[in-house]
Amino acid sequence: MMVIDEIFRMGLKHIKSGFPCEDFAISGYMDNIKHGYIAISDGCSGSNGMTDIGARLWCMAYLNTLKKSNIDELFLDEDFVMRIMNEFHKITMLPNRYDETASLLMLLANENNIQFLIFGDGGYAIEKNDGTIELVEFSWYKNKPYYPIFKLEEDKRDNSELMKYFREKDIPIMKKETKIFKKKKKGLSQYTYDMIDKNIKGYFFEDVEFGYNKIISVKKEEVKSISVFSDGLWTVQKESLNNIVEEIIETKENKEYGFLKSKIVPIFENWHKTNKYPLDDFSMGKIIF
């Protein structure tokens, strides 16, 4: 049986500045669709808006869309994306569009398949039973992510120049960087993770206008767990990615309610003492199969 949890934490920059945490995450299991779900949203600090609220509203728009769905509609395709947009339009009460600039990472899973969809930056990690972990990071040209609010407001006059920026780029605008780590024995009872492969792929805007979508077969690919992250994962200071994979992604915790929170909180407390705390806000969701 799947177990699901999520956590979000304030990064060092916001702790020092007094600004709120602009990451948000929700997770759970819906009986009406027989699927577990995760949503993560990361508000854009550079927008100078109330993106902490915008991030929460994008997660709720996804949740509302799932509540109104049946099993036959559970495909994170263009139609599903537009239904999320409609839900967001219904619930938003923010005074300007800058409050609504936030990424949105969505995950749906049952015992057989995982669906992943992302608007903006962040990433996911697939942990397999053979001891390998595939860590994927999505980033954007000149650090200008394509947020879902841009798609929702494409026809508005004040948004036309921004959309022109995305549509007229003649180079790949989104980068997908994949790193494969393999668990390796270190001493009699210790293990470490070594990176054994790396590849980068670029995507043009027309490829990701409705987000980047991936479907994963749980049993065929022998998936042990899947995690999703905001880009805060890649801002941990003075810590190698190999160690982050071992500490954050590898499944060591008990399969109990709140398992991820009970694991991550002590890690963050230790990072605070050793000056490794993430600079950016951090959010994560995880499903263990």
LUMKOL-296277 format. One record per atom (N, C-alpha, C): residue in three letters; x, y, z. Coordinates in steps of 0.05 Angstrom, whole numbers, padded with zeros to 5 digits, always signed. Layout:
LUMKOL-296277
ALAXYZ ...
END
This chain:
LUMKOL-296277
MET+00017-00024+00000 MET+00000+00000+00000 MET+00017+00025+00000 MET+00009+00045-00015 MET+00024+00070-00017 MET+00022+00086+00009 VAL+00043+00099+00016 VAL+00042+00119+00038 VAL+00052+00146+00026 ILE+00040+00168+00035 ILE+00045+00194+00022 ILE+00049+00215+00043 ASP+00067+00233+00038 ASP+00071+00256+00057 ASP+00084+00279+00042 GLU+00084+00302+00055 GLU+00096+00326+00043 GLU+00107+00344+00065 ILE+00124+00362+00057 ILE+00135+00382+00076 ILE+00144+00406+00061 PHE+00143+00430+00074 PHE+00155+00454+00062 PHE+00167+00470+00085 ARG+00191+00482+00079 ARG+00206+00496+00099 ARG+00217+00522+00087 MET+00220+00542+00104 MET+00231+00567+00096 MET+00261+00566+00091 GLY+00270+00579+00070 GLY+00299+00580+00064 GLY+00313+00602+00080 LEU+00340+00601+00079 LEU+00356+00619+00095 LEU+00351+00649+00087 LYS+00348+00654+00061 LYS+00344+00682+00052 LYS+00319+00694+00065 HIS+00297+00678+00066 HIS+00272+00688+00077 HIS+00273+00689+00108 ILE+00288+00671+00120 ILE+00291+00672+00149 ILE+00305+00698+00157 LYS+00325+00705+00142 LYS+00341+00729+00149 LYS+00326+00755+00141 SER+00310+00754+00120 SER+00297+00779+00110 SER+00270+00784+00124 GLY+00258+00763+00136 GLY+00232+00766+00148 GLY+00209+00762+00129 PHE+00215+00755+00103 PHE+00193+00750+00084 PHE+00182+00722+00089 PRO+00157+00717+00081 PRO+00144+00691+00086 PRO+00156+00669+00068 CYS+00150+00644+00076 CYS+00157+00621+00059 CYS+00139+00622+00035 GLU+00151+00621+00011 GLU+00135+00623-00013 GLU+00131+00595-00026 ASP+00140+00574-00013 ASP+00135+00547-00022 ASP+00110+00536-00007 PHE+00096+00518-00020 PHE+00073+00505-00008 PHE+00070+00477-00019 ALA+00060+00458-00004 ALA+00057+00431-00013 ALA+00033+00418+00001 ILE+00018+00401-00014 ILE-00004+00385-00003 ILE-00001+00357-00014 SER-00012+00338+00000 SER-00012+00310-00009 SER-00035+00295+00004 GLY-00041+00272-00006 GLY-00062+00256+00006 GLY-00071+00233-00013 TYR-00093+00221-00006 TYR-00105+00199-00022 TYR-00134+00204-00025 MET-00144+00202-00050 MET-00172+00208-00056 MET-00187+00182-00063 ASP-00206+00175-00047 ASP-00221+00150-00051 ASP-00237+00151-00077 ASN-00247+00175-00085 ASN-00264+00177-00108 ASN-00249+00170-00134 ILE-00222+00174-00134 ILE-00207+00169-00158 ILE-00186+00146-00154 LYS-00185+00136-00129 LYS-00167+00114-00122 LYS-00138+00121-00129 HIS-00130+00145-00124 HIS-00102+00154-00130 HIS-00091+00170-00107 GLY-00066+00168-00103 GLY-00052+00187-00086 GLY-00044+00211-00102 TYR-00040+00234-00088 TYR-00033+00258-00102 TYR-00013+00275-00086 ILE+00002+00291-00100 ILE+00020+00311-00088 ILE+00019+00336-00106 ALA+00019+00359-00093 ALA+00022+00384-00108 ALA+00042+00401-00093 ILE+00061+00413-00108 ILE+00081+00431-00097 ILE+00080+00457-00113 SER+00081+00479-00100 SER+00082+00505-00114 SER+00103+00523-00101 ASP+00118+00536-00118 ASP+00140+00554-00109 ASP+00135+00582-00120 GLY+00128+00601-00102 GLY+00123+00628-00111 GLY+00149+00642-00120 CYS+00147+00659-00139 CYS+00170+00673-00150 CYS+00177+00697-00133 SER+00200+00696-00120 SER+00209+00718-00103 SER+00213+00744-00118 GLY+00222+00742-00143 GLY+00228+00765-00159 GLY+00204+00781-00168 SER+00180+00770-00164 SER+00156+00784-00174 SER+00147+00807-00155 ASN+00159+00807-00131 ASN+00151+00828-00111 ASN+00121+00827-00104 GLY+00109+00804-00105 GLY+00081+00801-00099 GLY+00077+00782-00076 MET+00051+00777-00070 MET+00044+00758-00048 MET+00043+00730-00059 THR+00065+00720-00069 THR+00066+00694-00082 THR+00063+00671-00063 ASP+00067+00676-00037 ASP+00062+00655-00017 ASP+00032+00647-00018 ILE+00015+00667-00022 ILE-00014+00661-00025 ILE-00020+00649-00052 GLY-00007+00659-00073 GLY-00011+00648-00100 GLY-00003+00619-00101 ALA+00019+00611-00088 ALA+00027+00583-00087 ALA+00006+00565-00075 ARG-00006+00575-00053 ARG-00027+00559-00040 ARG-00052+00556-00058 LEU-00058+00577-00073 LEU-00082+00577-00090 LEU-00078+00558-00114 TRP-00053+00556-00124 TRP-00048+00538-00146 TRP-00051+00509-00137 CYS-00041+00503-00113 CYS-00044+00476-00102 CYS-00074+00469-00098 MET-00089+00489-00088 MET-00118+00484-00083 MET-00133+00481-00110 ALA-00124+00495-00130 ALA-00137+00492-00157 ALA-00133+00463-00167 TYR-00110+00452-00163 TYR-00104+00425-00171 TYR-00121+00406-00154 LEU-00123+00410-00128 LEU-00138+00393-00111 LEU-00168+00394-00118 ASN-00179+00417-00124 ASN-00207+00420-00131 ASN-00212+00406-00158 THR-00193+00407-00176 THR-00196+00393-00202 THR-00198+00363-00197 LEU-00181+00352-00180 LEU-00182+00324-00174 LEU-00209+00316-00161 LYS-00219+00333-00143 LYS-00244+00327-00130 LYS-00267+00325-00149 LYS-00265+00339-00171 LYS-00287+00339-00191 LYS-00282+00320-00214 SER-00262+00303-00211 SER-00254+00284-00232 SER-00264+00256-00226 ASN-00266+00240-00247 ASN-00269+00211-00242 ASN-00245+00197-00254 ILE-00244+00171-00250 ILE-00220+00156-00258 ILE-00214+00158-00288 ASP-00235+00160-00305 ASP-00231+00162-00333 ASP-00218+00189-00342 GLU-00219+00209-00324 GLU-00208+00236-00331 GLU-00181+00241-00319 LEU-00168+00221-00308 LEU-00143+00225-00294 LEU-00119+00223-00313 PHE-00119+00240-00332 PHE-00096+00242-00350 PHE-00086+00271-00348 LEU-00061+00275-00341 LEU-00050+00302-00338 LEU-00042+00313-00365 ASP-00063+00317-00382 ASP-00059+00326-00409 ASP-00069+00355-00412 GLU-00071+00364-00436 GLU-00079+00392-00441 GLU-00106+00398-00429 ASP-00125+00380-00432 ASP-00152+00384-00421 ASP-00151+00387-00391 PHE-00136+00370-00378 PHE-00134+00371-00349 PHE-00121+00398-00340 VAL-00101+00406-00355 VAL-00088+00432-00349 VAL-00107+00455-00350 MET-00124+00455-00371 MET-00143+00477-00374 MET-00164+00476-00352 ARG-00171+00452-00343 ARG-00190+00450-00320 ARG-00178+00462-00295 ILE-00152+00458-00291 ILE-00138+00470-00268 ILE-00139+00501-00271 MET-00134+00510-00295 MET-00134+00539-00300 MET-00162+00551-00292 ASN-00183+00537-00300 ASN-00210+00546-00294 ASN-00215+00546-00265 GLU-00206+00526-00250 GLU-00209+00525-00221 GLU-00194+00548-00208 PHE-00170+00554-00217 PHE-00155+00575-00206 PHE-00169+00602-00210 HIS-00180+00606-00234 HIS-00194+00630-00240 HIS-00218+00634-00222 LYS-00231+00612-00213 LYS-00254+00614-00195 LYS-00247+00622-00167 ILE-00223+00613-00158 ILE-00217+00616-00129 ILE-00198+00640-00124 THR-00184+00650-00144 THR-00164+00671-00138 THR-00178+00696-00130 MET-00166+00710-00110 MET-00177+00736-00101 MET-00154+00756-00098 LEU-00131+00749-00111 LEU-00108+00766-00107 LEU-00110+00791-00125 PRO-00098+00813-00115 PRO-00102+00839-00129 PRO-00088+00842-00156 ASN-00066+00828-00160 ASN-00052+00830-00186 ASN-00039+00804-00194 ARG-00031+00802-00219 ARG-00021+00778-00230 ARG+00007+00770-00219 TYR+00021+00790-00208 TYR+00047+00784-00196 TYR+00045+00766-00171 ASP+00022+00768-00158 ASP+00017+00750-00135 ASP+00014+00721-00143 GLU+00008+00717-00168 GLU+00001+00690-00178 GLU+00023+00676-00193 THR+00047+00689-00194 THR+00070+00677-00208 THR+00083+00656-00190 ALA+00076+00631-00195 ALA+00087+00608-00180 ALA+00088+00584-00197 SER+00108+00567-00192 SER+00109+00541-00206 SER+00088+00522-00195 LEU+00083+00501-00210 LEU+00064+00480-00201 LEU+00074+00453-00210 LEU+00081+00436-00190 LEU+00088+00408-00195 LEU+00066+00390-00186 MET+00057+00372-00202 MET+00034+00355-00196 MET+00042+00326-00199 LEU+00032+00309-00181 LEU+00038+00280-00182 LEU+00012+00265-00176 LEU+00007+00245-00192 LEU-00016+00227-00188 LEU-00005+00198-00189 ALA-00014+00181-00171 ALA-00003+00154-00171 ALA-00023+00134-00160 ASN-00022+00110-00171 ASN-00035+00086-00159 ASN-00013+00064-00158 GLU-00021+00040-00152 GLU-00001+00019-00149 GLU+00012+00011-00176 ASN+00001+00021-00198 ASN+00011+00013-00225 ASN+00026+00035-00239 ASN+00016+00059-00237 ASN+00027+00081-00253 ASN+00030+00107-00238 ILE+00050+00123-00247 ILE+00054+00150-00236 ILE+00052+00169-00259 GLN+00038+00191-00254 GLN+00037+00213-00274 GLN+00049+00238-00261 PHE+00067+00251-00275 PHE+00081+00275-00265 PHE+00077+00297-00285 LEU+00071+00321-00275 LEU+00068+00345-00293 LEU+00080+00369-00279 ILE+00095+00385-00293 ILE+00108+00408-00281 ILE+00105+00433-00299 PHE+00097+00455-00286 PHE+00099+00482-00298 PHE+00119+00497-00282 GLY+00141+00505-00294 GLY+00161+00520-00280 GLY+00186+00503-00273 ASP+00200+00511-00251 ASP+00224+00496-00244 ASP+00219+00478-00220 GLY+00239+00461-00215 GLY+00237+00441-00194 GLY+00246+00414-00205 GLY+00236+00392-00194 GLY+00244+00366-00205 GLY+00232+00343-00190 TYR+00242+00319-00197 TYR+00232+00295-00184 TYR+00255+00274-00182 ALA+00250+00254-00165 ALA+00270+00233-00162 ALA+00255+00206-00161 ILE+00265+00187-00176 ILE+00254+00160-00177 ILE+00274+00142-00163 GLU+00266+00129-00141 GLU+00283+00110-00127 GLU+00274+00082-00135 LYS+00292+00065-00144 LYS+00285+00039-00153 LYS+00296+00017-00134 ASN+00284-00006-00137 ASN+00291-00028-00118 ASN+00320-00038-00122 ASP+00332-00032-00145 ASP+00359-00042-00150 ASP+00381-00023-00139 GLY+00373-00003-00124 GLY+00392+00015-00111 GLY+00400+00039-00128 THR+00386+00044-00150 THR+00391+00068-00166 THR+00371+00089-00160 ILE+00379+00114-00162 ILE+00362+00137-00159 ILE+00366+00156-00183 GLU+00344+00162-00197 GLU+00345+00180-00219 GLU+00335+00207-00210 LEU+00352+00227-00210 LEU+00346+00254-00201 LEU+00344+00273-00225 VAL+00321+00286-00228 VAL+00316+00303-00251 VAL+00310+00331-00242 GLU+00324+00350-00254 GLU+00320+00379-00248 GLU+00312+00393-00274 PHE+00291+00410-00271 PHE+00282+00427-00293 PHE+00289+00456-00287 SER+00302+00469-00307 SER+00309+00497-00304 SER+00303+00511-00330 TRP+00303+00538-00330 TRP+00294+00554-00352 TRP+00315+00574-00361 TYR+00314+00580-00386 TYR+00333+00599-00399 TYR+00332+00626-00384 LYS+00355+00635-00376 LYS+00359+00660-00361 LYS+00342+00661-00335 ASN+00336+00637-00324 ASN+00321+00634-00299 ASN+00294+00648-00301 LYS+00281+00645-00324 LYS+00254+00657-00328 LYS+00234+00634-00333 PRO+00224+00622-00312 PRO+00206+00599-00315 PRO+00179+00607-00328 TYR+00167+00588-00341 TYR+00140+00591-00353 TYR+00120+00582-00332 TYR+00108+00601-00318 TYR+00089+00596-00297 TYR+00061+00591-00308 PRO+00045+00576-00294 PRO+00017+00570-00304 PRO+00001+00595-00308 ILE+00005+00616-00292 ILE-00010+00641-00295 ILE-00006+00653-00322 PHE+00017+00649-00334 PHE+00022+00660-00361 PHE+00004+00647-00381 LYS+00000+00621-00378 LYS-00018+00607-00397 LYS-00046+00616-00393 LEU-00054+00619-00367 LEU-00082+00627-00361 LEU-00088+00655-00372 GLU-00068+00673-00372 GLU-00073+00701-00379 GLU-00060+00708-00406 GLU-00056+00688-00423 GLU-00042+00693-00448 GLU-00055+00715-00465 ASP-00081+00716-00465 ASP-00095+00735-00482 ASP-00098+00763-00471 LYS-00089+00767-00446 LYS-00091+00793-00434 LYS-00069+00812-00446 ARG-00076+00837-00449 ARG-00059+00856-00462 ARG-00032+00859-00447 ASP-00034+00860-00421 ASP-00010+00865-00405 ASP+00008+00840-00403 ASN-00001+00819-00415 ASN+00015+00794-00414 ASN+00027+00787-00442 SER+00019+00803-00462 SER+00027+00795-00489 SER+00057+00796-00494 GLU+00071+00816-00483 GLU+00099+00818-00487 GLU+00114+00794-00474 LEU+00105+00786-00451 LEU+00117+00764-00437 LEU+00114+00738-00453 MET+00090+00733-00463 MET+00085+00709-00479 MET+00101+00710-00505 LYS+00105+00734-00515 LYS+00121+00737-00539 LYS+00149+00728-00534 TYR+00159+00733-00510 TYR+00186+00725-00502 TYR+00188+00694-00504 PHE+00169+00680-00494 PHE+00169+00651-00495 PHE+00165+00640-00523 ARG+00146+00650-00537 ARG+00138+00639-00563 ARG+00158+00644-00584 GLU+00173+00665-00582 GLU+00191+00672-00604 GLU+00220+00664-00600 LYS+00225+00650-00578 LYS+00253+00640-00573 LYS+00258+00618-00593 ASP+00281+00620-00608 ASP+00288+00600-00628 ASP+00309+00581-00617 ILE+00311+00579-00590 ILE+00330+00561-00577 ILE+00314+00545-00556 PRO+00325+00522-00547 PRO+00311+00508-00525 PRO+00308+00526-00501 ILE+00285+00528-00490 ILE+00279+00547-00468 ILE+00278+00533-00441 MET+00274+00507-00440 MET+00274+00492-00415 MET+00295+00470-00417 LYS+00309+00466-00395 LYS+00330+00445-00394 LYS+00322+00424-00373 LYS+00324+00399-00382 LYS+00320+00376-00364 LYS+00347+00362-00360 GLU+00356+00363-00335 GLU+00382+00351-00329 GLU+00377+00326-00311 THR+00386+00303-00321 THR+00381+00278-00307 THR+00408+00267-00297 LYS+00409+00259-00272 LYS+00432+00247-00260 LYS+00424+00220-00247 ILE+00439+00199-00253 ILE+00434+00173-00242 ILE+00454+00166-00221 PHE+00444+00159-00197 PHE+00462+00152-00175 PHE+00458+00122-00169 LYS+00480+00109-00161 LYS+00479+00080-00154 LYS+00489+00076-00126 LYS+00474+00061-00111 LYS+00482+00055-00083 LYS+00506+00036-00083 LYS+00527+00044-00068 LYS+00552+00029-00068 LYS+00561+00024-00039 LYS+00570+00000-00034 LYS+00578-00007-00007 LYS+00604+00007+00000 LYS+00605+00017+00025 LYS+00628+00032+00035 LYS+00634+00022+00063 GLY+00653+00003+00064 GLY+00659-00009+00090 GLY+00641-00033+00095 LEU+00641-00043+00120 LEU+00625-00067+00126 LEU+00595-00062+00128 SER+00588-00039+00138 SER+00559-00034+00142 SER+00550-00007+00131 GLN+00566+00007+00116 GLN+00559+00033+00106 GLN+00556+00033+00076 TYR+00540+00052+00066 TYR+00536+00055+00037 TYR+00539+00084+00029 THR+00544+00088+00004 THR+00544+00115-00007 THR+00532+00114-00035 TYR+00527+00137-00047 TYR+00516+00139-00074 TYR+00536+00152-00092 ASP+00542+00139-00114 ASP+00560+00150-00135 ASP+00543+00156-00160 MET+00550+00179-00172 MET+00536+00186-00197 MET+00548+00170-00220 ILE+00532+00154-00234 ILE+00542+00137-00255 ILE+00534+00146-00283 ASP+00516+00166-00285 ASP+00508+00175-00312 ASP+00496+00203-00309 LYS+00497+00218-00331 LYS+00486+00245-00331 LYS+00479+00252-00360 ASN+00456+00265-00364 ASN+00449+00275-00390 ASN+00432+00299-00388 ILE+00433+00316-00409 ILE+00418+00341-00410 ILE+00402+00342-00436 LYS+00377+00350-00434 LYS+00360+00352-00457 LYS+00346+00379-00457 GLY+00345+00393-00479 GLY+00331+00419-00481 GLY+00304+00416-00495 TYR+00286+00433-00487 TYR+00258+00433-00498 TYR+00251+00461-00508 PHE+00239+00462-00532 PHE+00228+00487-00542 PHE+00201+00492-00529 PHE+00192+00517-00531 PHE+00168+00525-00517 PHE+00144+00509-00526 GLU+00142+00502-00551 GLU+00118+00487-00561 GLU+00117+00459-00548 ASP+00140+00450-00538 ASP+00140+00423-00526 ASP+00129+00424-00497 VAL+00130+00447-00484 VAL+00123+00449-00456 VAL+00102+00470-00450 GLU+00087+00478-00471 GLU+00066+00498-00468 GLU+00045+00490-00448 PHE+00039+00464-00447 PHE+00020+00453-00427 PHE+00035+00437-00405 GLY+00059+00445-00400 GLY+00075+00432-00379 GLY+00090+00408-00390 TYR+00109+00398-00374 TYR+00124+00374-00381 TYR+00110+00351-00367 ASN+00103+00330-00383 ASN+00087+00308-00373 ASN+00104+00282-00375 LYS+00103+00266-00354 LYS+00117+00240-00355 LYS+00099+00219-00342 ILE+00097+00195-00354 ILE+00083+00172-00342 ILE+00103+00150-00336 ILE+00102+00140-00312 ILE+00121+00119-00303 ILE+00106+00094-00294 SER+00115+00071-00304 SER+00103+00046-00295 SER+00117+00037-00270 VAL+00102+00035-00248 VAL+00113+00028-00222 VAL+00125+00000-00222 LYS+00111-00020-00232 LYS+00120-00048-00231 LYS+00141-00053-00252 LYS+00137-00043-00276 LYS+00156-00048-00298 LYS+00183-00037-00291 GLU+00184-00013-00280 GLU+00209+00001-00273 GLU+00218-00005-00245 GLU+00203-00022-00230 GLU+00210-00030-00203 GLU+00215-00006-00185 VAL+00195+00012-00184 VAL+00198+00036-00169 VAL+00192+00031-00139 LYS+00210+00041-00122 LYS+00207+00038-00093 LYS+00194+00063-00082 SER+00202+00087-00092 SER+00190+00112-00084 SER+00193+00132-00105 ILE+00177+00153-00104 ILE+00180+00177-00121 ILE+00177+00202-00104 SER+00195+00221-00109 SER+00194+00246-00094 SER+00193+00269-00114 VAL+00180+00291-00106 VAL+00180+00316-00122 VAL+00191+00338-00105 PHE+00204+00358-00118 PHE+00217+00379-00103 PHE+00213+00406-00116 SER+00214+00427-00100 SER+00218+00454-00112 SER+00248+00457-00116 ASP+00256+00479-00129 ASP+00284+00482-00135 ASP+00301+00488-00110 GLY+00289+00490-00087 GLY+00304+00494-00062 GLY+00322+00471-00056 LEU+00316+00447-00067 LEU+00334+00424-00062 LEU+00362+00429-00072 TRP+00364+00445-00094 TRP+00390+00449-00107 TRP+00404+00474-00095 THR+00394+00485-00073 THR+00407+00508-00060 THR+00418+00502-00033 VAL+00419+00476-00026 VAL+00432+00468-00001 VAL+00462+00475-00003 GLN+00472+00488+00018 GLN+00500+00498+00018 GLN+00520+00477+00028 LYS+00544+00477+00017 LYS+00566+00462+00027 LYS+00560+00432+00030 GLU+00544+00421+00013 GLU+00536+00393+00014 GLU+00536+00382-00014 SER+00549+00359-00018 SER+00550+00347-00044 SER+00522+00335-00052 LEU+00517+00334-00078 LEU+00492+00323-00087 LEU+00490+00294-00079 ASN+00512+00280-00079 ASN+00512+00252-00071 ASN+00501+00248-00042 ASN+00510+00266-00024 ASN+00500+00264+00004 ASN+00471+00272+00006 ILE+00463+00292-00010 ILE+00435+00300-00010 ILE+00417+00277-00019 VAL+00426+00263-00040 VAL+00411+00240-00049 VAL+00407+00220-00027 GLU+00429+00214-00012 GLU+00428+00195+00009 GLU+00410+00204+00032 GLU+00414+00229+00040 GLU+00399+00239+00064 GLU+00370+00244+00058 ILE+00364+00257+00035 ILE+00337+00266+00030 ILE+00320+00246+00015 ILE+00332+00233-00005 ILE+00316+00217-00024 ILE+00314+00188-00016 GLU+00336+00176-00008 GLU+00335+00147-00002 GLU+00315+00141+00020 THR+00300+00119+00016 THR+00279+00111+00035 THR+00291+00096+00058 LYS+00291+00108+00081 LYS+00300+00095+00106 LYS+00279+00097+00128 GLU+00260+00114+00124 GLU+00240+00120+00144 GLU+00218+00099+00147 ASN+00205+00099+00169 ASN+00182+00081+00173 ASN+00158+00091+00156 LYS+00142+00073+00148 LYS+00118+00080+00132 LYS+00095+00087+00150 GLU+00098+00110+00163 GLU+00077+00119+00182 GLU+00068+00147+00173 TYR+00045+00155+00184 TYR+00034+00181+00179 TYR+00054+00202+00188 GLY+00060+00222+00170 GLY+00080+00242+00176 GLY+00108+00233+00173 PHE+00113+00211+00159 PHE+00140+00199+00157 PHE+00160+00219+00145 LEU+00152+00235+00126 LEU+00171+00253+00113 LEU+00179+00276+00132 LYS+00159+00287+00145 LYS+00164+00309+00164 LYS+00183+00300+00186 SER+00178+00276+00197 SER+00195+00267+00219 SER+00224+00261+00210 LYS+00227+00256+00184 LYS+00254+00251+00173 LYS+00268+00278+00166 ILE+00254+00296+00153 ILE+00267+00320+00143 ILE+00273+00341+00165 VAL+00255+00344+00184 VAL+00259+00364+00205 VAL+00286+00361+00219 PRO+00294+00337+00228 PRO+00321+00335+00241 PRO+00344+00341+00222 ILE+00340+00334+00196 ILE+00361+00339+00176 ILE+00365+00370+00174 PHE+00343+00385+00173 PHE+00345+00414+00171 PHE+00357+00426+00196 GLU+00351+00414+00219 GLU+00362+00424+00244 GLU+00393+00420+00244 ASN+00402+00398+00233 ASN+00430+00393+00231 ASN+00443+00411+00211 TRP+00430+00416+00188 TRP+00441+00434+00168 TRP+00443+00462+00179 HIS+00424+00470+00196 HIS+00426+00497+00208 HIS+00451+00499+00225 LYS+00457+00478+00240 LYS+00481+00479+00258 LYS+00507+00479+00242 THR+00507+00466+00218 THR+00531+00463+00203 THR+00532+00481+00178 ASN+00515+00502+00178 ASN+00514+00522+00157 ASN+00510+00511+00129 LYS+00493+00490+00128 LYS+00486+00478+00102 LYS+00458+00484+00093 TYR+00444+00501+00109 TYR+00415+00506+00105 TYR+00410+00515+00076 PRO+00388+00506+00063 PRO+00382+00516+00037 PRO+00378+00546+00036 LEU+00388+00559+00015 LEU+00384+00588+00012 LEU+00356+00594+00005 ASP+00344+00578-00012 ASP+00317+00582-00021 ASP+00297+00565-00005 ASP+00271+00573-00006 ASP+00251+00557+00007 ASP+00251+00529-00005 PHE+00243+00509+00011 PHE+00245+00481+00003 PHE+00218+00468+00007 SER+00209+00453-00013 SER+00185+00437-00010 SER+00189+00410-00024 MET+00176+00390-00013 MET+00180+00362-00022 MET+00155+00346-00016 GLY+00149+00328-00034 GLY+00128+00308-00029 GLY+00139+00281-00037 LYS+00130+00259-00024 LYS+00141+00233-00029 LYS+00119+00212-00027 ILE+00120+00192-00045 ILE+00103+00169-00044 ILE+00121+00144-00042 ILE+00117+00127-00023 ILE+00131+00101-00021 ILE+00111+00079-00029 PHE+00120+00061-00046 PHE+00102+00040-00056 PHE+00107+00014-00040 
END
